[in-house]
Amino acid sequence: MTRSVLVDKVAEKVEGLTRKQTEIVIETVFDGIKDALRKGEKIEIRGFGNFRLKTRNPRRARNPKTGESVDVPAKKVLHFKVGKELKELLNS
Amino acid sequence: MTKADIADAIFEKVGLSKKEAQDIIEIIFETLKQTLKEGESVKISSFGTFHVRKKAARRGRNPKTGEDLEISPRKVITFRASNKLKSVIEQ
């Protein structure tokens, strides 16, 4: 499923909302999550899952081609944890 | 950030009532959940992709009791952030 299919499905289910409005609503949802992550906030969607940032420590790695040591700086990666309800739904 | 904060954003941006905004958020995530339940991946452009992966049964152990047990086959969801989202996070 893609974003546009999601828009179609939601627009179908919601009375009195045009496709265009639905598109804006869905954009607002994902932009909102993105903005919160930009600020380093945790996002909790009850029943679906949580998004949060995890910090990776700086480390020394090797370029496998040349054998050279390289320093990899600390960085943040996104972690999605599936909500309990969705986890149970998947395996029911 | 929770669903309530997202509802506020929709209320401000789209002009739906708070109740309508809450309802549509439920519908959006319910639609996502049902699609994933069917085993179908969801790709949200410039955000990321939710993949459904099937895991085979395997032998495991209860770490508390040391007991051997069978871990049943199951579906799990993985999320991969799009490059756009990754670059937002990196900054």
N, CA and C atoms of all chains as a GROMACS GRO file, in nm:
protein
  549
    1MET      N    1   0.084  -0.119   0.000
    1MET     CA    2   0.000   0.000   0.000
    1MET      C    3   0.088   0.125   0.000
    2THR      N    4   0.049   0.222  -0.077
    2THR     CA    5   0.125   0.346  -0.083
    2THR      C    6   0.044   0.458  -0.017
    3ARG      N    7   0.107   0.573  -0.007
    3ARG     CA    8   0.042   0.688   0.053
    3ARG      C    9  -0.090   0.721  -0.020
    4SER      N   10  -0.088   0.716  -0.153
    4SER     CA   11  -0.209   0.757  -0.226
    4SER      C   12  -0.323   0.655  -0.209
    5VAL      N   13  -0.287   0.528  -0.196
    5VAL     CA   14  -0.390   0.427  -0.170
    5VAL      C   15  -0.449   0.448  -0.030
    6LEU      N   16  -0.363   0.485   0.064
    6LEU     CA   17  -0.410   0.514   0.200
    6LEU      C   18  -0.509   0.630   0.197
    7VAL      N   19  -0.475   0.732   0.119
    7VAL     CA   20  -0.564   0.848   0.107
    7VAL      C   21  -0.700   0.803   0.052
    8ASP      N   22  -0.698   0.721  -0.053
    8ASP     CA   23  -0.823   0.671  -0.112
    8ASP      C   24  -0.908   0.597  -0.008
    9LYS      N   25  -0.842   0.507   0.063
    9LYS     CA   26  -0.916   0.423   0.159
    9LYS      C   27  -0.976   0.507   0.270
   10VAL      N   28  -0.899   0.603   0.321
   10VAL     CA   29  -0.949   0.686   0.431
   10VAL      C   30  -1.060   0.777   0.381
   11ALA      N   31  -1.042   0.836   0.263
   11ALA     CA   32  -1.143   0.926   0.206
   11ALA      C   33  -1.276   0.852   0.188
   12GLU      N   34  -1.267   0.724   0.150
   12GLU     CA   35  -1.386   0.642   0.132
   12GLU      C   36  -1.462   0.624   0.263
   13LYS      N   37  -1.386   0.611   0.372
   13LYS     CA   38  -1.448   0.578   0.501
   13LYS      C   39  -1.502   0.700   0.573
   14VAL      N   40  -1.448   0.819   0.542
   14VAL     CA   41  -1.488   0.939   0.615
   14VAL      C   42  -1.588   1.018   0.533
   15GLU      N   43  -1.704   1.038   0.591
   15GLU     CA   44  -1.808   1.111   0.521
   15GLU      C   45  -1.778   1.261   0.524
   16GLY      N   46  -1.806   1.328   0.414
   16GLY     CA   47  -1.797   1.473   0.411
   16GLY      C   48  -1.656   1.528   0.404
   17LEU      N   49  -1.561   1.443   0.366
   17LEU     CA   50  -1.424   1.491   0.352
   17LEU      C   51  -1.379   1.461   0.209
   18THR      N   52  -1.331   1.562   0.140
   18THR     CA   53  -1.287   1.540   0.001
   18THR      C   54  -1.154   1.467   0.002
   19ARG      N   55  -1.116   1.417  -0.116
   19ARG     CA   56  -0.989   1.347  -0.128
   19ARG      C   57  -0.874   1.443  -0.096
   20LYS      N   58  -0.888   1.564  -0.145
   20LYS     CA   59  -0.784   1.666  -0.122
   20LYS      C   60  -0.766   1.693   0.027
   21GLN      N   61  -0.879   1.708   0.098
   21GLN     CA   62  -0.870   1.732   0.243
   21GLN      C   63  -0.806   1.614   0.315
   22THR      N   64  -0.844   1.493   0.270
   22THR     CA   65  -0.787   1.373   0.331
   22THR      C   66  -0.637   1.368   0.311
   23GLU      N   67  -0.596   1.410   0.191
   23GLU     CA   68  -0.453   1.413   0.160
   23GLU      C   69  -0.380   1.505   0.258
   24ILE      N   70  -0.439   1.622   0.283
   24ILE     CA   71  -0.376   1.718   0.374
   24ILE      C   72  -0.371   1.663   0.516
   25VAL      N   73  -0.479   1.596   0.557
   25VAL     CA   74  -0.483   1.538   0.692
   25VAL      C   75  -0.370   1.436   0.708
   26ILE      N   76  -0.356   1.347   0.609
   26ILE     CA   77  -0.255   1.241   0.618
   26ILE      C   78  -0.114   1.301   0.614
   27GLU      N   79  -0.098   1.404   0.534
   27GLU     CA   80   0.031   1.472   0.531
   27GLU      C   81   0.061   1.533   0.667
   28THR      N   82  -0.042   1.591   0.730
   28THR     CA   83  -0.024   1.652   0.861
   28THR      C   84   0.019   1.549   0.965
   29VAL      N   85  -0.038   1.430   0.956
   29VAL     CA   86  -0.003   1.324   1.051
   29VAL      C   87   0.146   1.290   1.039
   30PHE      N   88   0.192   1.261   0.917
   30PHE     CA   89   0.331   1.216   0.901
   30PHE      C   90   0.430   1.332   0.918
   31ASP      N   91   0.390   1.453   0.876
   31ASP     CA   92   0.476   1.569   0.900
   31ASP      C   93   0.488   1.597   1.050
   32GLY      N   94   0.379   1.575   1.122
   32GLY     CA   95   0.380   1.596   1.266
   32GLY      C   96   0.477   1.501   1.334
   33ILE      N   97   0.476   1.375   1.291
   33ILE     CA   98   0.568   1.276   1.347
   33ILE      C   99   0.712   1.316   1.315
   34LYS      N  100   0.731   1.358   1.190
   34LYS     CA  101   0.864   1.399   1.146
   34LYS      C  102   0.916   1.518   1.228
   35ASP      N  103   0.830   1.617   1.249
   35ASP     CA  104   0.870   1.735   1.326
   35ASP      C  105   0.907   1.699   1.469
   36ALA      N  106   0.827   1.608   1.527
   36ALA     CA  107   0.856   1.567   1.665
   36ALA      C  108   0.991   1.497   1.672
   37LEU      N  109   1.021   1.414   1.570
   37LEU     CA  110   1.149   1.344   1.568
   37LEU      C  111   1.265   1.443   1.549
   38ARG      N  112   1.239   1.545   1.469
   38ARG     CA  113   1.342   1.647   1.448
   38ARG      C  114   1.380   1.709   1.581
   39LYS      N  115   1.280   1.728   1.666
   39LYS     CA  116   1.304   1.787   1.798
   39LYS      C  117   1.355   1.685   1.899
   40GLY      N  118   1.367   1.560   1.854
   40GLY     CA  119   1.416   1.457   1.943
   40GLY      C  120   1.311   1.399   2.035
   41GLU      N  121   1.184   1.430   2.004
   41GLU     CA  122   1.075   1.379   2.089
   41GLU      C  123   1.039   1.235   2.055
   42LYS      N  124   0.979   1.169   2.152
   42LYS     CA  125   0.927   1.036   2.132
   42LYS      C  126   0.781   1.046   2.088
   43ILE      N  127   0.739   0.960   1.997
   43ILE     CA  128   0.600   0.962   1.951
   43ILE      C  129   0.532   0.833   1.992
   44GLU      N  130   0.418   0.847   2.055
   44GLU     CA  131   0.348   0.730   2.105
   44GLU      C  132   0.210   0.724   2.041
   45ILE      N  133   0.190   0.628   1.951
   45ILE     CA  134   0.059   0.608   1.889
   45ILE      C  135   0.000   0.484   1.953
   46ARG      N  136  -0.085   0.505   2.052
   46ARG     CA  137  -0.142   0.394   2.127
   46ARG      C  138  -0.210   0.294   2.034
   47GLY      N  139  -0.175   0.168   2.048
   47GLY     CA  140  -0.236   0.062   1.968
   47GLY      C  141  -0.161   0.035   1.838
   48PHE      N  142  -0.074   0.127   1.800
   48PHE     CA  143   0.001   0.109   1.674
   48PHE      C  144   0.149   0.088   1.703
   49GLY      N  145   0.209   0.185   1.766
   49GLY     CA  146   0.350   0.170   1.800
   49GLY      C  147   0.413   0.302   1.842
   50ASN      N  148   0.540   0.294   1.881
   50ASN     CA  149   0.615   0.412   1.922
   50ASN      C  150   0.733   0.436   1.828
   51PHE      N  151   0.760   0.563   1.805
   51PHE     CA  152   0.881   0.600   1.733
   51PHE      C  153   0.971   0.673   1.832
   52ARG      N  154   1.096   0.633   1.837
   52ARG     CA  155   1.188   0.712   1.917
   52ARG      C  156   1.330   0.703   1.861
   53LEU      N  157   1.413   0.796   1.904
   53LEU     CA  158   1.550   0.798   1.854
   53LEU      C  159   1.640   0.726   1.951
   54LYS      N  160   1.729   0.648   1.896
   54LYS     CA  161   1.830   0.582   1.978
   54LYS      C  162   1.965   0.638   1.938
   55THR      N  163   2.054   0.650   2.034
   55THR     CA  164   2.187   0.701   2.004
   55THR      C  165   2.284   0.587   1.980
   56ARG      N  166   2.355   0.594   1.871
   56ARG     CA  167   2.462   0.497   1.845
   56ARG      C  168   2.593   0.560   1.890
   57ASN      N  169   2.669   0.487   1.968
   57ASN     CA  170   2.797   0.538   2.016
   57ASN      C  171   2.895   0.557   1.901
   58PRO      N  172   2.988   0.652   1.918
   58PRO     CA  173   3.094   0.664   1.817
   58PRO      C  174   3.178   0.537   1.821
   59ARG      N  175   3.229   0.496   1.709
   59ARG     CA  176   3.310   0.374   1.709
   59ARG      C  177   3.416   0.384   1.601
   60ARG      N  178   3.511   0.297   1.614
   60ARG     CA  179   3.618   0.290   1.517
   60ARG      C  180   3.586   0.173   1.426
   61ALA      N  181   3.577   0.200   1.297
   61ALA     CA  182   3.548   0.091   1.204
   61ALA      C  183   3.658   0.084   1.100
   62ARG      N  184   3.645  -0.012   1.012
   62ARG     CA  185   3.748  -0.032   0.913
   62ARG      C  186   3.686  -0.029   0.774
   63ASN      N  187   3.751   0.035   0.685
   63ASN     CA  188   3.710   0.029   0.546
   63ASN      C  189   3.748  -0.109   0.494
   64PRO      N  190   3.647  -0.191   0.462
   64PRO     CA  191   3.677  -0.330   0.428
   64PRO      C  192   3.759  -0.343   0.300
   65LYS      N  193   3.755  -0.242   0.218
   65LYS     CA  194   3.828  -0.248   0.091
   65LYS      C  195   3.978  -0.220   0.112
   66THR      N  196   4.006  -0.117   0.192
   66THR     CA  197   4.146  -0.075   0.206
   66THR      C  198   4.207  -0.119   0.338
   67GLY      N  199   4.125  -0.163   0.434
   67GLY     CA  200   4.177  -0.202   0.564
   67GLY      C  201   4.206  -0.084   0.655
   68GLU      N  202   4.180   0.034   0.606
   68GLU     CA  203   4.205   0.157   0.679
   68GLU      C  204   4.110   0.173   0.798
   69SER      N  205   4.158   0.224   0.910
   69SER     CA  206   4.071   0.255   1.024
   69SER      C  207   3.999   0.387   0.999
   70VAL      N  208   3.869   0.388   1.027
   70VAL     CA  209   3.798   0.516   1.018
   70VAL      C  210   3.716   0.537   1.144
   71ASP      N  211   3.706   0.662   1.187
   71ASP     CA  212   3.624   0.694   1.302
   71ASP      C  213   3.481   0.720   1.256
   72VAL      N  214   3.388   0.646   1.316
   72VAL     CA  215   3.246   0.670   1.286
   72VAL      C  216   3.190   0.751   1.402
   73PRO      N  217   3.140   0.872   1.376
   73PRO     CA  218   3.090   0.955   1.486
   73PRO      C  219   2.960   0.899   1.544
   74ALA      N  220   2.925   0.945   1.664
   74ALA     CA  221   2.797   0.907   1.725
   74ALA      C  222   2.684   0.954   1.635
   75LYS      N  223   2.578   0.876   1.629
   75LYS     CA  224   2.464   0.923   1.549
   75LYS      C  225   2.333   0.873   1.607
   76LYS      N  226   2.227   0.936   1.561
   76LYS     CA  227   2.094   0.898   1.607
   76LYS      C  228   2.027   0.814   1.499
   77VAL      N  229   1.964   0.707   1.542
   77VAL     CA  230   1.886   0.627   1.448
   77VAL      C  231   1.744   0.614   1.500
   78LEU      N  232   1.652   0.599   1.406
   78LEU     CA  233   1.512   0.589   1.442
   78LEU      C  234   1.477   0.445   1.477
   79HIS      N  235   1.403   0.430   1.584
   79HIS     CA  236   1.358   0.297   1.623
   79HIS      C  237   1.206   0.296   1.632
   80PHE      N  238   1.145   0.197   1.566
   80PHE     CA  239   0.999   0.182   1.574
   80PHE      C  240   0.970   0.056   1.654
   81LYS      N  241   0.891   0.072   1.758
   81LYS     CA  242   0.851  -0.043   1.837
   81LYS      C  243   0.703  -0.068   1.816
   82VAL      N  244   0.669  -0.187   1.770
   82VAL     CA  245   0.530  -0.220   1.740
   82VAL      C  246   0.448  -0.222   1.868
   83GLY      N  247   0.330  -0.164   1.863
   83GLY     CA  248   0.241  -0.162   1.979
   83GLY      C  249   0.184  -0.300   2.008
   84LYS      N  250   0.144  -0.318   2.132
   84LYS     CA  251   0.095  -0.448   2.177
   84LYS      C  252  -0.027  -0.493   2.096
   85GLU      N  253  -0.119  -0.399   2.075
   85GLU     CA  254  -0.243  -0.431   2.006
   85GLU      C  255  -0.216  -0.479   1.863
   86LEU      N  256  -0.126  -0.408   1.793
   86LEU     CA  257  -0.093  -0.444   1.655
   86LEU      C  258  -0.020  -0.579   1.651
   87LYS      N  259   0.068  -0.600   1.748
   87LYS     CA  260   0.142  -0.725   1.756
   87LYS      C  261   0.047  -0.844   1.770
   88GLU      N  262  -0.054  -0.824   1.856
   88GLU     CA  263  -0.150  -0.932   1.877
   88GLU      C  264  -0.240  -0.952   1.755
   89LEU      N  265  -0.276  -0.841   1.691
   89LEU     CA  266  -0.360  -0.847   1.572
   89LEU      C  267  -0.290  -0.926   1.460
   90LEU      N  268  -0.161  -0.904   1.446
   90LEU     CA  269  -0.084  -0.970   1.340
   90LEU      C  270  -0.085  -1.120   1.354
   91ASN      N  271  -0.085  -1.166   1.480
   91ASN     CA  272  -0.069  -1.309   1.504
   91ASN      C  273  -0.196  -1.374   1.556
   92SER      N  274  -0.309  -1.307   1.531
   92SER     CA  275  -0.435  -1.365   1.576
   92SER      C  276  -0.500  -1.446   1.464
   93MET      N  277   0.496   1.306   2.209
   93MET     CA  278   0.386   1.337   2.119
   93MET      C  279   0.290   1.218   2.111
   94THR      N  280   0.162   1.248   2.118
   94THR     CA  281   0.062   1.143   2.114
   94THR      C  282  -0.042   1.175   2.007
   95LYS      N  283  -0.142   1.088   1.995
   95LYS     CA  284  -0.248   1.111   1.897
   95LYS      C  285  -0.318   1.244   1.924
   96ALA      N  286  -0.328   1.282   2.051
   96ALA     CA  287  -0.397   1.408   2.086
   96ALA      C  288  -0.324   1.528   2.025
   97ASP      N  289  -0.190   1.524   2.025
   97ASP     CA  290  -0.113   1.634   1.965
   97ASP      C  291  -0.133   1.639   1.814
   98ILE      N  292  -0.140   1.521   1.751
   98ILE     CA  293  -0.163   1.517   1.607
   98ILE      C  294  -0.302   1.572   1.576
   99ALA      N  295  -0.400   1.538   1.661
   99ALA     CA  296  -0.536   1.588   1.642
   99ALA      C  297  -0.538   1.741   1.649
  100ASP      N  298  -0.460   1.798   1.741
  100ASP     CA  299  -0.452   1.945   1.751
  100ASP      C  300  -0.398   2.006   1.623
  101ALA      N  301  -0.294   1.943   1.568
  101ALA     CA  302  -0.233   1.993   1.445
  101ALA      C  303  -0.334   1.993   1.330
  102ILE      N  304  -0.414   1.885   1.324
  102ILE     CA  305  -0.515   1.876   1.217
  102ILE      C  306  -0.624   1.980   1.239
  103PHE      N  307  -0.662   1.998   1.364
  103PHE     CA  308  -0.762   2.099   1.400
  103PHE      C  309  -0.718   2.238   1.352
  104GLU      N  310  -0.590   2.268   1.374
  104GLU     CA  311  -0.538   2.400   1.336
  104GLU      C  312  -0.520   2.415   1.186
  105LYS      N  313  -0.474   2.308   1.123
  105LYS     CA  314  -0.436   2.320   0.982
  105LYS      C  315  -0.554   2.300   0.887
  106VAL      N  316  -0.640   2.205   0.919
  106VAL     CA  317  -0.746   2.168   0.825
  106VAL      C  318  -0.881   2.227   0.865
  107GLY      N  319  -0.894   2.265   0.991
  107GLY     CA  320  -1.020   2.323   1.034
  107GLY      C  321  -1.130   2.222   1.064
  108LEU      N  322  -1.089   2.096   1.084
  108LEU     CA  323  -1.188   2.000   1.133
  108LEU      C  324  -1.206   2.023   1.282
  109SER      N  325  -1.319   1.978   1.337
  109SER     CA  326  -1.335   1.989   1.482
  109SER      C  327  -1.241   1.890   1.549
  110LYS      N  328  -1.216   1.910   1.678
  110LYS     CA  329  -1.124   1.818   1.748
  110LYS      C  330  -1.175   1.675   1.743
  111LYS      N  331  -1.306   1.662   1.756
  111LYS     CA  332  -1.366   1.528   1.753
  111LYS      C  333  -1.346   1.463   1.616
  112GLU      N  334  -1.370   1.540   1.511
  112GLU     CA  335  -1.351   1.489   1.375
  112GLU      C  336  -1.206   1.451   1.351
  113ALA      N  337  -1.116   1.538   1.401
  113ALA     CA  338  -0.972   1.511   1.384
  113ALA      C  339  -0.934   1.381   1.455
  114GLN      N  340  -0.987   1.363   1.576
  114GLN     CA  341  -0.958   1.239   1.650
  114GLN      C  342  -1.010   1.117   1.576
  115ASP      N  343  -1.132   1.129   1.524
  115ASP     CA  344  -1.193   1.016   1.453
  115ASP      C  345  -1.111   0.977   1.331
  116ILE      N  346  -1.067   1.077   1.256
  116ILE     CA  347  -0.995   1.046   1.132
  116ILE      C  348  -0.858   0.985   1.163
  117ILE      N  349  -0.797   1.027   1.272
  117ILE     CA  350  -0.668   0.966   1.311
  117ILE      C  351  -0.687   0.818   1.342
  118GLU      N  352  -0.796   0.789   1.413
  118GLU     CA  353  -0.825   0.647   1.442
  118GLU      C  354  -0.842   0.570   1.313
  119ILE      N  355  -0.914   0.630   1.217
  119ILE     CA  356  -0.939   0.562   1.089
  119ILE      C  357  -0.808   0.540   1.013
  120ILE      N  358  -0.721   0.639   1.016
  120ILE     CA  359  -0.592   0.626   0.946
  120ILE      C  360  -0.512   0.509   1.003
  121PHE      N  361  -0.496   0.507   1.135
  121PHE     CA  362  -0.412   0.401   1.193
  121PHE      C  363  -0.481   0.265   1.189
  122GLU      N  364  -0.613   0.266   1.193
  122GLU     CA  365  -0.688   0.141   1.181
  122GLU      C  366  -0.667   0.083   1.040
  123THR      N  367  -0.668   0.170   0.940
  123THR     CA  368  -0.646   0.127   0.801
  123THR      C  369  -0.505   0.070   0.785
  124LEU      N  370  -0.408   0.138   0.845
  124LEU     CA  371  -0.270   0.088   0.840
  124LEU      C  372  -0.260  -0.050   0.905
  125LYS      N  373  -0.324  -0.062   1.020
  125LYS     CA  374  -0.318  -0.189   1.095
  125LYS      C  375  -0.380  -0.304   1.015
  126GLN      N  376  -0.496  -0.278   0.956
  126GLN     CA  377  -0.564  -0.384   0.880
  126GLN      C  378  -0.479  -0.427   0.760
  127THR      N  379  -0.417  -0.329   0.693
  127THR     CA  380  -0.334  -0.360   0.577
  127THR      C  381  -0.216  -0.447   0.618
  128LEU      N  382  -0.152  -0.411   0.730
  128LEU     CA  383  -0.038  -0.487   0.778
  128LEU      C  384  -0.081  -0.626   0.822
  129LYS      N  385  -0.199  -0.634   0.879
  129LYS     CA  386  -0.251  -0.764   0.922
  129LYS      C  387  -0.265  -0.859   0.803
  130GLU      N  388  -0.305  -0.803   0.688
  130GLU     CA  389  -0.316  -0.883   0.566
  130GLU      C  390  -0.179  -0.927   0.513
  131GLY      N  391  -0.074  -0.876   0.576
  131GLY     CA  392   0.060  -0.913   0.533
  131GLY      C  393   0.116  -0.821   0.426
  132GLU      N  394   0.044  -0.712   0.401
  132GLU     CA  395   0.088  -0.619   0.297
  132GLU      C  396   0.173  -0.507   0.356
  133SER      N  397   0.283  -0.475   0.291
  133SER     CA  398   0.368  -0.365   0.336
  133SER      C  399   0.302  -0.231   0.307
  134VAL      N  400   0.340  -0.130   0.385
  134VAL     CA  401   0.288   0.005   0.363
  134VAL      C  402   0.404   0.099   0.339
  135LYS      N  403   0.399   0.166   0.225
  135LYS     CA  404   0.506   0.261   0.194
  135LYS      C  405   0.451   0.402   0.192
  136ILE      N  406   0.500   0.485   0.284
  136ILE     CA  407   0.460   0.624   0.288
  136ILE      C  408   0.576   0.706   0.233
  137SER      N  409   0.558   0.762   0.115
  137SER     CA  410   0.669   0.830   0.050
  137SER      C  411   0.720   0.945   0.137
  138SER      N  412   0.849   0.967   0.132
  138SER     CA  413   0.924   1.066   0.211
  138SER      C  414   0.906   1.048   0.363
  139PHE      N  415   0.856   0.931   0.404
  139PHE     CA  416   0.851   0.898   0.548
  139PHE      C  417   0.922   0.765   0.574
  140GLY      N  418   0.867   0.658   0.518
  140GLY     CA  419   0.930   0.528   0.540
  140GLY      C  420   0.837   0.414   0.501
  141THR      N  421   0.885   0.293   0.522
  141THR     CA  422   0.808   0.175   0.484
  141THR      C  423   0.793   0.082   0.603
  142PHE      N  424   0.670   0.034   0.623
  142PHE     CA  425   0.645  -0.070   0.723
  142PHE      C  426   0.642  -0.202   0.648
  143HIS      N  427   0.733  -0.292   0.682
  143HIS     CA  428   0.737  -0.423   0.620
  143HIS      C  429   0.682  -0.528   0.717
  144VAL      N  430   0.613  -0.627   0.661
  144VAL     CA  431   0.569  -0.740   0.743
  144VAL      C  432   0.664  -0.854   0.713
  145ARG      N  433   0.727  -0.908   0.815
  145ARG     CA  434   0.817  -1.021   0.795
  145ARG      C  435   0.763  -1.143   0.866
  146LYS      N  436   0.775  -1.257   0.797
  146LYS     CA  437   0.729  -1.380   0.858
  146LYS      C  438   0.848  -1.451   0.919
  147LYS      N  439   0.834  -1.487   1.046
  147LYS     CA  440   0.943  -1.558   1.112
  147LYS      C  441   0.903  -1.704   1.132
  148ALA      N  442   0.995  -1.791   1.103
  148ALA     CA  443   0.970  -1.934   1.117
  148ALA      C  444   0.972  -1.974   1.264
  149ALA      N  445   0.915  -2.089   1.294
  149ALA     CA  446   0.921  -2.142   1.430
  149ALA      C  447   1.067  -2.176   1.464
  150ARG      N  448   1.103  -2.161   1.589
  150ARG     CA  449   1.238  -2.198   1.628
  150ARG      C  450   1.239  -2.243   1.774
  151ARG      N  451   1.347  -2.311   1.811
  151ARG     CA  452   1.363  -2.353   1.949
  151ARG      C  453   1.412  -2.235   2.030
  152GLY      N  454   1.357  -2.220   2.146
  152GLY     CA  455   1.403  -2.113   2.232
  152GLY      C  456   1.409  -2.162   2.375
  153ARG      N  457   1.436  -2.070   2.464
  153ARG     CA  458   1.447  -2.109   2.604
  153ARG      C  459   1.389  -1.997   2.688
  154ASN      N  460   1.314  -2.032   2.786
  154ASN     CA  461   1.268  -1.932   2.882
  154ASN      C  462   1.388  -1.893   2.969
  155PRO      N  463   1.433  -1.768   2.955
  155PRO     CA  464   1.556  -1.729   3.025
  155PRO      C  465   1.539  -1.734   3.177
  156LYS      N  466   1.418  -1.728   3.223
  156LYS     CA  467   1.393  -1.725   3.366
  156LYS      C  468   1.404  -1.866   3.426
  157THR      N  469   1.340  -1.963   3.357
  157THR     CA  470   1.336  -2.097   3.413
  157THR      C  471   1.436  -2.192   3.348
  158GLY      N  472   1.492  -2.150   3.233
  158GLY     CA  473   1.585  -2.238   3.164
  158GLY      C  474   1.518  -2.346   3.081
  159GLU      N  475   1.386  -2.340   3.080
  159GLU     CA  476   1.306  -2.440   3.013
  159GLU      C  477   1.317  -2.429   2.860
  160ASP      N  478   1.331  -2.542   2.791
  160ASP     CA  479   1.330  -2.543   2.645
  160ASP      C  480   1.187  -2.528   2.595
  161LEU      N  481   1.169  -2.449   2.491
  161LEU     CA  482   1.034  -2.442   2.435
  161LEU      C  483   1.038  -2.405   2.288
  162GLU      N  484   0.927  -2.431   2.223
  162GLU     CA  485   0.912  -2.399   2.082
  162GLU      C  486   0.857  -2.256   2.071
  163ILE      N  487   0.923  -2.171   1.993
  163ILE     CA  488   0.870  -2.038   1.967
  163ILE      C  489   0.790  -2.046   1.837
  164SER      N  490   0.662  -2.013   1.844
  164SER     CA  491   0.572  -2.033   1.732
  164SER      C  492   0.608  -1.940   1.616
  165PRO      N  493   0.575  -1.981   1.492
  165PRO     CA  494   0.597  -1.891   1.378
  165PRO      C  495   0.514  -1.766   1.397
  166ARG      N  496   0.564  -1.652   1.356
  166ARG     CA  497   0.490  -1.528   1.378
  166ARG      C  498   0.525  -1.423   1.275
  167LYS      N  499   0.441  -1.321   1.272
  167LYS     CA  500   0.469  -1.208   1.184
  167LYS      C  501   0.520  -1.092   1.269
  168VAL      N  502   0.619  -1.023   1.219
  168VAL     CA  503   0.669  -0.905   1.288
  168VAL      C  504   0.673  -0.789   1.189
  169ILE      N  505   0.673  -0.669   1.243
  169ILE     CA  506   0.678  -0.551   1.158
  169ILE      C  507   0.811  -0.482   1.176
  170THR      N  508   0.873  -0.446   1.064
  170THR     CA  509   0.993  -0.364   1.072
  170THR      C  510   0.964  -0.233   1.000
  171PHE      N  511   1.024  -0.128   1.050
  171PHE     CA  512   1.006   0.002   0.987
  171PHE      C  513   1.140   0.049   0.935
  172ARG      N  514   1.143   0.088   0.809
  172ARG     CA  515   1.264   0.147   0.753
  172ARG      C  516   1.237   0.291   0.716
  173ALA      N  517   1.311   0.380   0.777
  173ALA     CA  518   1.293   0.523   0.748
  173ALA      C  519   1.341   0.553   0.607
  174SER      N  520   1.272   0.642   0.539
  174SER     CA  521   1.316   0.684   0.406
  174SER      C  522   1.441   0.771   0.422
  175ASN      N  523   1.512   0.790   0.310
  175ASN     CA  524   1.632   0.874   0.316
  175ASN      C  525   1.600   1.014   0.363
  176LYS      N  526   1.484   1.064   0.320
  176LYS     CA  527   1.443   1.199   0.360
  176LYS      C  528   1.427   1.208   0.511
  177LEU      N  529   1.360   1.109   0.569
  177LEU     CA  530   1.338   1.109   0.714
  177LEU      C  531   1.471   1.093   0.787
  178LYS      N  532   1.557   1.008   0.732
  178LYS     CA  533   1.689   0.989   0.794
  178LYS      C  534   1.768   1.119   0.799
  179SER      N  535   1.760   1.195   0.690
  179SER     CA  536   1.838   1.319   0.688
  179SER      C  537   1.780   1.422   0.785
  180VAL      N  538   1.649   1.415   0.808
  180VAL     CA  539   1.587   1.504   0.908
  180VAL      C  540   1.641   1.469   1.047
  181ILE      N  541   1.656   1.340   1.073
  181ILE     CA  542   1.699   1.293   1.204
  181ILE      C  543   1.846   1.324   1.229
  182GLU      N  544   1.926   1.307   1.124
  182GLU     CA  545   2.070   1.324   1.139
  182GLU      C  546   2.111   1.464   1.181
  183GLN      N  547   2.027   1.564   1.145
  183GLN     CA  548   2.066   1.703   1.174
  183GLN      C  549   2.048   1.740   1.320
   0.00000   0.00000   0.00000
